[in-house]
């Protein structure tokens, strides 16, 4: 099963390449690669493990 997320900017985030990660010391924040809008952590973690192989 493939997880995807539609950002408020309209971009469909499906693979790790669609996300940007920012480490903040003790945690990490995930952002849409197109507009830098924060992506919910649970969804981003699932997407981050998917590769377009």
C-alpha positions as CSV (number, residue, x, y, z in Angstrom):
1,X,0.0,0.0,0.0
2,X,1.4,3.4,-1.0
3,X,0.8,6.4,1.2
4,X,0.4,9.8,-0.4
5,X,-0.5,13.3,0.9
6,X,-1.9,16.3,-1.0
7,X,-0.4,19.5,0.3
8,X,-2.3,22.8,0.5
9,X,-0.3,24.0,-2.5
10,X,-1.7,21.2,-4.6
11,X,1.5,19.0,-4.7
12,X,1.0,15.3,-4.2
13,X,3.7,13.9,-1.9
14,X,4.3,10.2,-2.5
15,X,8.0,9.6,-2.1
16,X,10.9,10.7,0.1
17,X,12.1,12.9,-2.8
18,X,8.9,15.0,-2.4
19,X,9.7,15.9,1.2
20,X,12.3,18.1,2.9
21,X,13.5,17.2,6.4
22,X,14.8,19.6,9.0
23,X,16.5,18.3,12.1
24,X,15.8,20.4,15.2
25,X,18.1,18.8,17.7
26,X,15.8,16.3,19.5
27,X,13.3,15.9,16.7
28,X,12.7,16.4,13.0
29,X,10.1,18.4,11.1
30,X,9.0,17.4,7.6
31,X,8.0,19.9,4.9
32,X,6.5,19.8,1.4
33,X,9.4,20.0,-1.1
34,X,7.4,22.4,-3.3
35,X,6.3,25.1,-0.9
36,X,7.9,24.2,2.5
37,X,4.5,23.8,4.2
38,X,4.8,21.5,7.3
39,X,3.6,17.9,6.7
40,X,2.0,15.9,9.5
41,X,4.7,13.7,11.2
42,X,2.9,10.4,10.9
43,X,2.2,10.8,7.2
44,X,5.7,12.2,6.5
45,X,7.3,9.2,8.2
46,X,5.3,6.7,6.1
47,X,6.1,8.6,2.9
48,X,9.8,8.9,3.8
49,X,10.2,5.1,3.7
50,X,8.8,4.9,0.1
51,X,11.1,4.8,-2.9
52,X,9.9,5.0,-6.5
53,X,11.6,1.7,-7.5
